[in-house]
Amino acid sequence: MRFLLLLTVLICSSVQAQVCQTCGRVHGPKVQSSLIAADGYPVICRTDERAYQHALREAQILASQRRVYHPLGCAPGTSASGCGSSFDANRPNHCFYRSGRRLVARARVMGRDGRFYFSAHYR
């Protein structure tokens, strides 16, 4: 019994919670945002702050509606955008992913359904 209690305490203390930006609730373990995705860019990219804020708003819309489409279009100063979702926070899945275009902003929001919704903008 002591072993189970100790094990439970160790597991709980090693998991960091993440507060959802959409609803303010705690959904799961904290996800590292400094990781590099397969396209060579950070999972969360903020090269252009204005484009990033646009991407973040778009990802929040996708997460709240639990569907993938292009509600806001391209961010100002960008020529292409990609939206998508994935169950893996560190593996973006969106249009133009690994296309060779220059990524200037990518945002990620966790939805109530456990999926991560991405919005990416390219020049």
N, CA, C and O atoms as CSV, one atom per row, in Angstrom:
chain,resi,resn,atom,element,x,y,z
A,1,MET,N,N,0.818,-1.191,0.000
A,1,MET,CA,C,0.000,0.000,0.000
A,1,MET,C,C,0.864,1.256,0.000
A,1,MET,O,O,0.575,2.204,-0.731
A,2,ARG,N,N,1.920,1.275,0.811
A,2,ARG,CA,C,2.816,2.427,0.835
A,2,ARG,C,C,3.470,2.642,-0.522
A,2,ARG,O,O,3.643,3.771,-0.982
A,3,PHE,N,N,3.830,1.525,-1.149
A,3,PHE,CA,C,4.477,1.604,-2.453
A,3,PHE,C,C,3.555,2.289,-3.471
A,3,PHE,O,O,4.001,3.145,-4.235
A,4,LEU,N,N,2.283,1.915,-3.478
A,4,LEU,CA,C,1.330,2.519,-4.406
A,4,LEU,C,C,1.143,4.006,-4.123
A,4,LEU,O,O,1.049,4.813,-5.048
A,5,LEU,N,N,1.091,4.357,-2.862
A,5,LEU,CA,C,0.946,5.753,-2.492
A,5,LEU,C,C,2.171,6.555,-2.934
A,5,LEU,O,O,2.030,7.647,-3.483
A,6,LEU,N,N,3.354,6.025,-2.699
A,6,LEU,CA,C,4.589,6.686,-3.097
A,6,LEU,C,C,4.660,6.818,-4.620
A,6,LEU,O,O,5.035,7.868,-5.142
A,7,LEU,N,N,4.306,5.769,-5.309
A,7,LEU,CA,C,4.311,5.792,-6.767
A,7,LEU,C,C,3.335,6.845,-7.309
A,7,LEU,O,O,3.658,7.570,-8.250
A,8,THR,N,N,2.164,6.921,-6.723
A,8,THR,CA,C,1.159,7.905,-7.136
A,8,THR,C,C,1.669,9.324,-6.919
A,8,THR,O,O,1.503,10.180,-7.788
A,9,VAL,N,N,2.281,9.581,-5.783
A,9,VAL,CA,C,2.820,10.905,-5.483
A,9,VAL,C,C,3.930,11.257,-6.462
A,9,VAL,O,O,3.984,12.389,-6.944
A,10,LEU,N,N,4.808,10.322,-6.764
A,10,LEU,CA,C,5.899,10.592,-7.699
A,10,LEU,C,C,5.377,10.904,-9.096
A,10,LEU,O,O,5.859,11.831,-9.747
A,11,ILE,N,N,4.416,10.151,-9.549
A,11,ILE,CA,C,3.853,10.379,-10.883
A,11,ILE,C,C,3.150,11.725,-10.938
A,11,ILE,O,O,3.355,12.492,-11.879
A,12,CYS,N,N,2.338,12.019,-9.961
A,12,CYS,CA,C,1.590,13.281,-9.952
A,12,CYS,C,C,2.510,14.487,-9.862
A,12,CYS,O,O,2.229,15.520,-10.470
A,13,SER,N,N,3.587,14.380,-9.128
A,13,SER,CA,C,4.486,15.517,-8.987
A,13,SER,C,C,5.349,15.719,-10.223
A,13,SER,O,O,5.873,16.814,-10.429
A,14,SER,N,N,5.512,14.689,-11.053
A,14,SER,CA,C,6.342,14.832,-12.247
A,14,SER,C,C,5.553,15.352,-13.443
A,14,SER,O,O,6.163,15.770,-14.427
A,15,VAL,N,N,4.238,15.343,-13.398
A,15,VAL,CA,C,3.407,15.831,-14.497
A,15,VAL,C,C,3.033,17.281,-14.234
A,15,VAL,O,O,2.502,17.617,-13.176
A,16,GLN,N,N,3.319,18.141,-15.220
A,16,GLN,CA,C,2.983,19.546,-15.090
A,16,GLN,C,C,1.718,19.812,-15.883
A,16,GLN,O,O,1.601,19.385,-17.032
A,17,ALA,N,N,0.787,20.502,-15.288
A,17,ALA,CA,C,-0.489,20.771,-15.948
A,17,ALA,C,C,-0.388,21.986,-16.856
A,17,ALA,O,O,0.424,22.884,-16.635
A,18,GLN,N,N,-1.238,21.995,-17.891
A,18,GLN,CA,C,-1.312,23.115,-18.816
A,18,GLN,C,C,-2.718,23.679,-18.783
A,18,GLN,O,O,-3.693,22.945,-18.937
A,19,VAL,N,N,-2.821,24.982,-18.583
A,19,VAL,CA,C,-4.124,25.630,-18.567
A,19,VAL,C,C,-4.502,25.972,-20.001
A,19,VAL,O,O,-3.732,26.608,-20.720
A,20,CYS,N,N,-5.673,25.553,-20.404
A,20,CYS,CA,C,-6.169,25.776,-21.762
A,20,CYS,C,C,-6.425,27.263,-21.984
A,20,CYS,O,O,-7.056,27.920,-21.155
A,21,GLN,N,N,-5.932,27.795,-23.110
A,21,GLN,CA,C,-6.133,29.210,-23.425
A,21,GLN,C,C,-7.568,29.482,-23.845
A,21,GLN,O,O,-8.029,30.621,-23.758
A,22,THR,N,N,-8.269,28.479,-24.289
A,22,THR,CA,C,-9.627,28.658,-24.766
A,22,THR,C,C,-10.638,28.682,-23.626
A,22,THR,O,O,-11.482,29.575,-23.555
A,23,CYS,N,N,-10.548,27.683,-22.722
A,23,CYS,CA,C,-11.578,27.568,-21.689
A,23,CYS,C,C,-11.062,27.816,-20.272
A,23,CYS,O,O,-11.864,27.947,-19.347
A,24,GLY,N,N,-9.736,27.885,-20.081
A,24,GLY,CA,C,-9.177,28.158,-18.769
A,24,GLY,C,C,-9.070,26.949,-17.856
A,24,GLY,O,O,-8.670,27.083,-16.699
A,25,ARG,N,N,-9.422,25.763,-18.360
A,25,ARG,CA,C,-9.326,24.537,-17.553
A,25,ARG,C,C,-7.989,23.845,-17.761
A,25,ARG,O,O,-7.301,24.094,-18.751
A,26,VAL,N,N,-7.626,22.984,-16.836
A,26,VAL,CA,C,-6.421,22.177,-16.954
A,26,VAL,C,C,-6.778,20.912,-17.709
A,26,VAL,O,O,-7.689,20.182,-17.319
A,27,HIS,N,N,-6.052,20.653,-18.801
A,27,HIS,CA,C,-6.366,19.507,-19.650
A,27,HIS,C,C,-5.384,18.352,-19.557
A,27,HIS,O,O,-5.798,17.196,-19.651
A,28,GLY,N,N,-4.135,18.616,-19.382
A,28,GLY,CA,C,-3.191,17.511,-19.410
A,28,GLY,C,C,-1.782,17.992,-19.153
A,28,GLY,O,O,-1.578,19.104,-18.668
A,29,PRO,N,N,-0.798,17.150,-19.479
A,29,PRO,CA,C,0.583,17.515,-19.211
A,29,PRO,C,C,1.027,18.707,-20.040
A,29,PRO,O,O,0.551,18.920,-21.155
A,30,LYS,N,N,1.943,19.475,-19.480
A,30,LYS,CA,C,2.497,20.624,-20.172
A,30,LYS,C,C,3.322,20.134,-21.354
A,30,LYS,O,O,4.069,19.163,-21.239
A,31,VAL,N,N,3.185,20.801,-22.475
A,31,VAL,CA,C,3.865,20.397,-23.692
A,31,VAL,C,C,4.991,21.376,-23.972
A,31,VAL,O,O,4.806,22.589,-23.873
A,32,GLN,N,N,6.146,20.853,-24.319
A,32,GLN,CA,C,7.271,21.719,-24.616
A,32,GLN,C,C,7.050,22.399,-25.957
A,32,GLN,O,O,6.662,21.745,-26.926
A,33,SER,N,N,7.291,23.696,-26.025
A,33,SER,CA,C,7.092,24.425,-27.270
A,33,SER,C,C,8.411,24.751,-27.961
A,33,SER,O,O,8.394,25.344,-29.040
A,34,SER,N,N,9.531,24.393,-27.392
A,34,SER,CA,C,10.818,24.705,-28.000
A,34,SER,C,C,11.289,23.593,-28.929
A,34,SER,O,O,12.377,23.688,-29.496
A,35,LEU,N,N,10.506,22.561,-29.091
A,35,LEU,CA,C,10.891,21.453,-29.955
A,35,LEU,C,C,10.825,21.861,-31.418
A,35,LEU,O,O,10.044,22.733,-31.798
A,36,ILE,N,N,11.647,21.227,-32.225
A,36,ILE,CA,C,11.679,21.477,-33.657
A,36,ILE,C,C,10.839,20.402,-34.348
A,36,ILE,O,O,11.026,19.207,-34.118
A,37,ALA,N,N,9.918,20.844,-35.192
A,37,ALA,CA,C,9.056,19.920,-35.935
A,37,ALA,C,C,9.825,19.368,-37.141
A,37,ALA,O,O,10.938,19.809,-37.430
A,38,ALA,N,N,9.230,18.416,-37.831
A,38,ALA,CA,C,9.872,17.768,-38.978
A,38,ALA,C,C,10.131,18.733,-40.132
A,38,ALA,O,O,10.954,18.442,-41.000
A,39,ASP,N,N,9.442,19.879,-40.158
A,39,ASP,CA,C,9.668,20.849,-41.225
A,39,ASP,C,C,10.863,21.760,-40.949
A,39,ASP,O,O,11.186,22.627,-41.761
A,40,GLY,N,N,11.523,21.563,-39.799
A,40,GLY,CA,C,12.712,22.334,-39.458
A,40,GLY,C,C,12.452,23.603,-38.679
A,40,GLY,O,O,13.394,24.306,-38.315
A,41,TYR,N,N,11.205,23.909,-38.417
A,41,TYR,CA,C,10.831,25.105,-37.656
A,41,TYR,C,C,10.340,24.690,-36.267
A,41,TYR,O,O,9.934,23.546,-36.064
A,42,PRO,N,N,10.379,25.635,-35.302
A,42,PRO,CA,C,9.836,25.302,-33.975
A,42,PRO,C,C,8.353,24.947,-34.074
A,42,PRO,O,O,7.649,25.455,-34.946
A,43,VAL,N,N,7.884,24.083,-33.187
A,43,VAL,CA,C,6.473,23.697,-33.167
A,43,VAL,C,C,5.616,24.945,-33.030
A,43,VAL,O,O,4.607,25.083,-33.721
A,44,ILE,N,N,6.009,25.859,-32.141
A,44,ILE,CA,C,5.345,27.154,-32.026
A,44,ILE,C,C,6.336,28.188,-32.533
A,44,ILE,O,O,7.408,28.371,-31.956
A,45,CYS,N,N,5.968,28.863,-33.618
A,45,CYS,CA,C,6.874,29.802,-34.295
A,45,CYS,C,C,6.318,31.218,-34.176
A,45,CYS,O,O,5.164,31.471,-34.524
A,46,ARG,N,N,7.148,32.142,-33.680
A,46,ARG,CA,C,6.722,33.541,-33.494
A,46,ARG,C,C,7.677,34.495,-34.195
A,46,ARG,O,O,8.021,35.534,-33.631
A,47,THR,N,N,8.112,34.176,-35.398
A,47,THR,CA,C,9.040,35.043,-36.130
A,47,THR,C,C,8.419,36.404,-36.395
A,47,THR,O,O,9.093,37.427,-36.274
A,48,ASP,N,N,7.152,36.427,-36.751
A,48,ASP,CA,C,6.403,37.666,-36.984
A,48,ASP,C,C,5.280,37.714,-35.948
A,48,ASP,O,O,4.344,36.918,-36.016
A,49,GLU,N,N,5.364,38.631,-34.999
A,49,GLU,CA,C,4.415,38.671,-33.878
A,49,GLU,C,C,2.983,38.939,-34.338
A,49,GLU,O,O,2.037,38.350,-33.814
A,50,ARG,N,N,2.829,39.824,-35.314
A,50,ARG,CA,C,1.477,40.123,-35.810
A,50,ARG,C,C,0.848,38.892,-36.473
A,50,ARG,O,O,-0.328,38.594,-36.266
A,51,ALA,N,N,1.640,38.196,-37.257
A,51,ALA,CA,C,1.154,36.966,-37.898
A,51,ALA,C,C,0.874,35.892,-36.851
A,51,ALA,O,O,-0.070,35.115,-36.992
A,52,TYR,N,N,1.704,35.847,-35.788
A,52,TYR,CA,C,1.483,34.863,-34.730
A,52,TYR,C,C,0.155,35.123,-34.012
A,52,TYR,O,O,-0.593,34.183,-33.743
A,53,GLN,N,N,-0.142,36.380,-33.703
A,53,GLN,CA,C,-1.415,36.702,-33.029
A,53,GLN,C,C,-2.602,36.316,-33.914
A,53,GLN,O,O,-3.624,35.849,-33.411
A,54,HIS,N,N,-2.474,36.505,-35.210
A,54,HIS,CA,C,-3.506,36.095,-36.169
A,54,HIS,C,C,-3.668,34.568,-36.127
A,54,HIS,O,O,-4.784,34.050,-36.074
A,55,ALA,N,N,-2.527,33.862,-36.152
A,55,ALA,CA,C,-2.541,32.392,-36.113
A,55,ALA,C,C,-3.152,31.886,-34.807
A,55,ALA,O,O,-3.903,30.911,-34.808
A,56,LEU,N,N,-2.834,32.537,-33.713
A,56,LEU,CA,C,-3.370,32.126,-32.418
A,56,LEU,C,C,-4.891,32.291,-32.380
A,56,LEU,O,O,-5.600,31.404,-31.903
A,57,ARG,N,N,-5.389,33.413,-32.876
A,57,ARG,CA,C,-6.851,33.615,-32.936
A,57,ARG,C,C,-7.509,32.536,-33.794
A,57,ARG,O,O,-8.564,32.005,-33.446
A,58,GLU,N,N,-6.867,32.223,-34.922
A,58,GLU,CA,C,-7.431,31.219,-35.820
A,58,GLU,C,C,-7.428,29.834,-35.173
A,58,GLU,O,O,-8.409,29.100,-35.281
A,59,ALA,N,N,-6.336,29.474,-34.502
A,59,ALA,CA,C,-6.256,28.177,-33.822
A,59,ALA,C,C,-7.291,28.086,-32.696
A,59,ALA,O,O,-7.852,27.015,-32.460
A,60,GLN,N,N,-7.547,29.187,-32.005
A,60,GLN,CA,C,-8.568,29.195,-30.954
A,60,GLN,C,C,-9.957,28.964,-31.544
A,60,GLN,O,O,-10.776,28.267,-30.945
A,61,ILE,N,N,-10.224,29.539,-32.701
A,61,ILE,CA,C,-11.510,29.308,-33.369
A,61,ILE,C,C,-11.652,27.838,-33.748
A,61,ILE,O,O,-12.698,27.232,-33.519
A,62,LEU,N,N,-10.603,27.270,-34.326
A,62,LEU,CA,C,-10.638,25.857,-34.724
A,62,LEU,C,C,-10.888,24.954,-33.522
A,62,LEU,O,O,-11.707,24.037,-33.582
A,63,ALA,N,N,-10.169,25.225,-32.422
A,63,ALA,CA,C,-10.310,24.400,-31.216
A,63,ALA,C,C,-11.706,24.517,-30.621
A,63,ALA,O,O,-12.277,23.526,-30.165
A,64,SER,N,N,-12.257,25.729,-30.625
A,64,SER,CA,C,-13.580,25.908,-30.028
A,64,SER,C,C,-14.671,25.236,-30.860
A,64,SER,O,O,-15.670,24.768,-30.315
A,65,GLN,N,N,-14.480,25.188,-32.173
A,65,GLN,CA,C,-15.477,24.565,-33.037
A,65,GLN,C,C,-15.176,23.101,-33.337
A,65,GLN,O,O,-15.992,22.397,-33.932
A,66,ARG,N,N,-14.001,22.655,-32.921
A,66,ARG,CA,C,-13.556,21.273,-33.122
A,66,ARG,C,C,-13.640,20.831,-34.583
A,66,ARG,O,O,-14.094,19.729,-34.893
A,67,ARG,N,N,-13.193,21.715,-35.466
A,67,ARG,CA,C,-13.121,21.363,-36.883
A,67,ARG,C,C,-12.006,22.163,-37.533
A,67,ARG,O,O,-11.545,23.162,-36.979
A,68,VAL,N,N,-11.574,21.724,-38.707
A,68,VAL,CA,C,-10.446,22.348,-39.388
A,68,VAL,C,C,-10.925,22.981,-40.691
A,68,VAL,O,O,-11.485,22.312,-41.559
A,69,TYR,N,N,-10.695,24.268,-40.803
A,69,TYR,CA,C,-10.944,25.026,-42.025
A,69,TYR,C,C,-10.139,26.310,-41.915
A,69,TYR,O,O,-9.317,26.424,-41.006
A,70,HIS,N,N,-10.334,27.269,-42.785
A,70,HIS,CA,C,-9.557,28.506,-42.768
A,70,HIS,C,C,-10.472,29.684,-42.454
A,70,HIS,O,O,-10.867,30.411,-43.365
A,71,PRO,N,N,-10.819,29.887,-41.179
A,71,PRO,CA,C,-11.795,30.926,-40.841
A,71,PRO,C,C,-11.304,32.355,-41.055
A,71,PRO,O,O,-12.105,33.241,-41.354
A,72,LEU,N,N,-10.004,32.593,-40.908
A,72,LEU,CA,C,-9.500,33.967,-41.006
A,72,LEU,C,C,-8.639,34.219,-42.237
A,72,LEU,O,O,-8.300,35.368,-42.516
A,73,GLY,N,N,-8.281,33.189,-42.971
A,73,GLY,CA,C,-7.424,33.367,-44.141
A,73,GLY,C,C,-5.994,33.685,-43.754
A,73,GLY,O,O,-5.575,33.448,-42.620
A,74,CYS,N,N,-5.250,34.225,-44.704
A,74,CYS,CA,C,-3.834,34.530,-44.474
A,74,CYS,C,C,-3.664,35.733,-43.553
A,74,CYS,O,O,-4.441,36.687,-43.601
A,75,ALA,N,N,-2.647,35.669,-42.727
A,75,ALA,CA,C,-2.293,36.797,-41.862
A,75,ALA,C,C,-1.738,37.917,-42.729
A,75,ALA,O,O,-1.185,37.645,-43.795
A,76,PRO,N,N,-1.871,39.177,-42.300
A,76,PRO,CA,C,-1.309,40.288,-43.069
A,76,PRO,C,C,0.194,40.083,-43.313
A,76,PRO,O,O,0.943,39.769,-42.388
A,77,GLY,N,N,0.612,40.262,-44.542
A,77,GLY,CA,C,2.021,40.108,-44.888
A,77,GLY,C,C,2.449,38.694,-45.223
A,77,GLY,O,O,3.632,38.445,-45.452
A,78,THR,N,N,1.504,37.762,-45.256
A,78,THR,CA,C,1.840,36.385,-45.617
A,78,THR,C,C,1.127,36.016,-46.918
A,78,THR,O,O,0.153,36.657,-47.313
A,79,SER,N,N,1.634,34.968,-47.574
A,79,SER,CA,C,1.063,34.583,-48.863
A,79,SER,C,C,0.341,33.246,-48.829
A,79,SER,O,O,-0.364,32.906,-49.780
A,80,ALA,N,N,0.498,32.487,-47.763
A,80,ALA,CA,C,-0.158,31.184,-47.658
A,80,ALA,C,C,-0.393,30.851,-46.196
A,80,ALA,O,O,0.341,31.302,-45.317
A,81,SER,N,N,-1.431,30.054,-45.945
A,81,SER,CA,C,-1.706,29.626,-44.570
A,81,SER,C,C,-2.123,28.174,-44.564
A,81,SER,O,O,-2.632,27.649,-45.554
A,82,GLY,N,N,-1.901,27.537,-43.436
A,82,GLY,CA,C,-2.282,26.141,-43.283
A,82,GLY,C,C,-2.920,25.914,-41.930
A,82,GLY,O,O,-2.428,26.402,-40.912
A,83,CYS,N,N,-4.017,25.171,-41.917
A,83,CYS,CA,C,-4.691,24.822,-40.668
A,83,CYS,C,C,-4.791,23.309,-40.583
A,83,CYS,O,O,-4.889,22.625,-41.603
A,84,GLY,N,N,-4.767,22.791,-39.361
A,84,GLY,CA,C,-4.896,21.351,-39.190
A,84,GLY,C,C,-4.982,20.983,-37.732
A,84,GLY,O,O,-4.995,21.848,-36.856
A,85,SER,N,N,-5.042,19.672,-37.476
A,85,SER,CA,C,-5.108,19.186,-36.097
A,85,SER,C,C,-4.321,17.897,-35.971
A,85,SER,O,O,-4.054,17.204,-36.953
A,86,SER,N,N,-3.957,17.596,-34.738
A,86,SER,CA,C,-3.169,16.403,-34.443
A,86,SER,C,C,-3.373,16.039,-32.978
A,86,SER,O,O,-3.608,16.913,-32.143
A,87,PHE,N,N,-3.284,14.756,-32.670
A,87,PHE,CA,C,-3.340,14.337,-31.270
A,87,PHE,C,C,-1.978,14.473,-30.600
A,87,PHE,O,O,-1.884,14.368,-29.377
A,88,ASP,N,N,-0.928,14.704,-31.371
A,88,ASP,CA,C,0.413,14.883,-30.838
A,88,ASP,C,C,0.752,16.375,-30.888
A,88,ASP,O,O,0.799,16.975,-31.961
A,89,ALA,N,N,0.984,16.954,-29.731
A,89,ALA,CA,C,1.234,18.396,-29.635
A,89,ALA,C,C,2.495,18.830,-30.357
A,89,ALA,O,O,2.614,19.997,-30.730
A,90,ASN,N,N,3.423,17.940,-30.560
A,90,ASN,CA,C,4.702,18.286,-31.167
A,90,ASN,C,C,4.838,17.809,-32.602
A,90,ASN,O,O,5.934,17.822,-33.163
A,91,ARG,N,N,3.725,17.388,-33.199
A,91,ARG,CA,C,3.730,16.981,-34.607
A,91,ARG,C,C,2.615,17.714,-35.348
A,91,ARG,O,O,1.515,17.188,-35.520
A,92,PRO,N,N,2.918,18.931,-35.781
A,92,PRO,CA,C,1.891,19.697,-36.500
A,92,PRO,C,C,1.434,18.959,-37.754
A,92,PRO,O,O,2.221,18.275,-38.407
A,93,ASN,N,N,0.179,19.102,-38.072
A,93,ASN,CA,C,-0.395,18.511,-39.275
A,93,ASN,C,C,-1.303,19.577,-39.886
A,93,ASN,O,O,-2.435,19.768,-39.439
A,94,HIS,N,N,-0.805,20.264,-40.900
A,94,HIS,CA,C,-1.583,21.334,-41.519
A,94,HIS,C,C,-1.166,21.510,-42.968
A,94,HIS,O,O,-0.152,20.959,-43.397
A,95,CYS,N,N,-1.936,22.269,-43.716
A,95,CYS,CA,C,-1.628,22.564,-45.117
A,95,CYS,C,C,-0.251,23.216,-45.219
A,95,CYS,O,O,0.139,23.984,-44.340
A,96,PHE,N,N,0.466,22.921,-46.260
A,96,PHE,CA,C,1.798,23.447,-46.560
A,96,PHE,C,C,2.877,22.959,-45.592
A,96,PHE,O,O,4.003,23.455,-45.627
A,97,TYR,N,N,2.550,21.998,-44.733
A,97,TYR,CA,C,3.554,21.442,-43.813
A,97,TYR,C,C,4.624,20.744,-44.640
A,97,TYR,O,O,4.301,19.919,-45.495
A,98,ARG,N,N,5.857,21.053,-44.405
A,98,ARG,CA,C,7.003,20.502,-45.130
A,98,ARG,C,C,6.960,20.852,-46.614
A,98,ARG,O,O,7.389,20.061,-47.455
A,99,SER,N,N,6.450,22.020,-46.930
A,99,SER,CA,C,6.337,22.441,-48.330
A,99,SER,C,C,7.592,23.151,-48.836
A,99,SER,O,O,7.770,23.326,-50.041
A,100,GLY,N,N,8.451,23.553,-47.915
A,100,GLY,CA,C,9.634,24.300,-48.305
A,100,GLY,C,C,9.427,25.804,-48.238
A,100,GLY,O,O,10.373,26.570,-48.421
A,101,ARG,N,N,8.208,26.229,-47.981
A,101,ARG,CA,C,7.940,27.665,-47.827
A,101,ARG,C,C,8.511,28.152,-46.501
A,101,ARG,O,O,8.788,27.354,-45.605
A,102,ARG,N,N,8.687,29.470,-46.384
A,102,ARG,CA,C,9.253,30.049,-45.158
A,102,ARG,C,C,8.143,30.314,-44.141
A,102,ARG,O,O,7.281,31.167,-44.354
A,103,LEU,N,N,8.178,29.575,-43.043
A,103,LEU,CA,C,7.193,29.728,-41.962
A,103,LEU,C,C,7.533,30.966,-41.134
A,103,LEU,O,O,8.676,31.142,-40.714
A,104,VAL,N,N,6.533,31.823,-40.900
A,104,VAL,CA,C,6.764,33.008,-40.065
A,104,VAL,C,C,5.945,32.962,-38.785
A,104,VAL,O,O,6.253,33.676,-37.831
A,105,ALA,N,N,4.907,32.134,-38.748
A,105,ALA,CA,C,4.099,32.030,-37.524
A,105,ALA,C,C,3.363,30.696,-37.509
A,105,ALA,O,O,2.812,30.259,-38.519
A,106,ARG,N,N,3.368,30.056,-36.332
A,106,ARG,CA,C,2.569,28.845,-36.137
A,106,ARG,C,C,2.096,28.843,-34.690
A,106,ARG,O,O,2.892,28.982,-33.761
A,107,ALA,N,N,0.792,28.684,-34.514
A,107,ALA,CA,C,0.204,28.644,-33.171
A,107,ALA,C,C,-0.462,27.294,-32.963
A,107,ALA,O,O,-0.858,26.621,-33.915
A,108,ARG,N,N,-0.577,26.912,-31.692
A,108,ARG,CA,C,-1.175,25.633,-31.316
A,108,ARG,C,C,-2.099,25.875,-30.138
A,108,ARG,O,O,-1.735,26.553,-29.177
A,109,VAL,N,N,-3.300,25.313,-30.220
A,109,VAL,CA,C,-4.269,25.408,-29.123
A,109,VAL,C,C,-4.860,24.024,-28.912
A,109,VAL,O,O,-5.189,23.328,-29.873
A,110,MET,N,N,-4.992,23.629,-27.657
A,110,MET,CA,C,-5.592,22.333,-27.341
A,110,MET,C,C,-7.108,22.483,-27.229
A,110,MET,O,O,-7.607,23.349,-26.511
A,111,GLY,N,N,-7.827,21.630,-27.948
A,111,GLY,CA,C,-9.282,21.652,-27.913
A,111,GLY,C,C,-9.837,20.772,-26.805
A,111,GLY,O,O,-9.111,19.988,-26.194
A,112,ARG,N,N,-11.129,20.912,-26.554
A,112,ARG,CA,C,-11.795,20.105,-25.522
A,112,ARG,C,C,-11.823,18.627,-25.884
A,112,ARG,O,O,-12.019,17.775,-25.017
A,113,ASP,N,N,-11.626,18.322,-27.162
A,113,ASP,CA,C,-11.641,16.938,-27.614
A,113,ASP,C,C,-10.286,16.248,-27.493
A,113,ASP,O,O,-10.138,15.099,-27.907
A,114,GLY,N,N,-9.292,16.942,-26.926
A,114,GLY,CA,C,-7.965,16.354,-26.737
A,114,GLY,C,C,-7.041,16.536,-27.930
A,114,GLY,O,O,-5.872,16.155,-27.867
A,115,ARG,N,N,-7.539,17.107,-29.006
A,115,ARG,CA,C,-6.713,17.372,-30.181
A,115,ARG,C,C,-6.017,18.723,-30.035
A,115,ARG,O,O,-6.472,19.604,-29.305
A,116,PHE,N,N,-4.905,18.857,-30.748
A,116,PHE,CA,C,-4.205,20.120,-30.835
A,116,PHE,C,C,-4.500,20.705,-32.207
A,116,PHE,O,O,-4.342,20.031,-33.225
A,117,TYR,N,N,-4.924,21.945,-32.229
A,117,TYR,CA,C,-5.270,22.624,-33.479
A,117,TYR,C,C,-4.166,23.619,-33.818
A,117,TYR,O,O,-3.716,24.388,-32.969
A,118,PHE,N,N,-3.740,23.585,-35.087
A,118,PHE,CA,C,-2.639,24.402,-35.542
A,118,PHE,C,C,-3.086,25.381,-36.620
A,118,PHE,O,O,-3.963,25.086,-37.432
A,119,SER,N,N,-2.468,26.538,-36.604
A,119,SER,CA,C,-2.617,27.520,-37.672
A,119,SER,C,C,-1.221,28.007,-37.999
A,119,SER,O,O,-0.490,28.447,-37.111
A,120,ALA,N,N,-0.839,27.932,-39.282
A,120,ALA,CA,C,0.508,28.313,-39.714
A,120,ALA,C,C,0.414,29.300,-40.873
A,120,ALA,O,O,-0.495,29.221,-41.699
A,121,HIS,N,N,1.370,30.233,-40.922
A,121,HIS,CA,C,1.365,31.264,-41.964
A,121,HIS,C,C,2.764,31.393,-42.565
A,121,HIS,O,O,3.774,31.386,-41.862
A,122,TYR,N,N,2.780,31.512,-43.891
A,122,TYR,CA,C,4.032,31.468,-44.668
A,122,TYR,C,C,4.192,32.697,-45.547
A,122,TYR,O,O,3.222,33.333,-45.958
A,123,ARG,N,N,5.468,33.008,-45.821
A,123,ARG,CA,C,5.792,34.053,-46.813
A,123,ARG,C,C,6.419,33.394,-47.993
A,123,ARG,O,O,6.777,34.069,-48.959
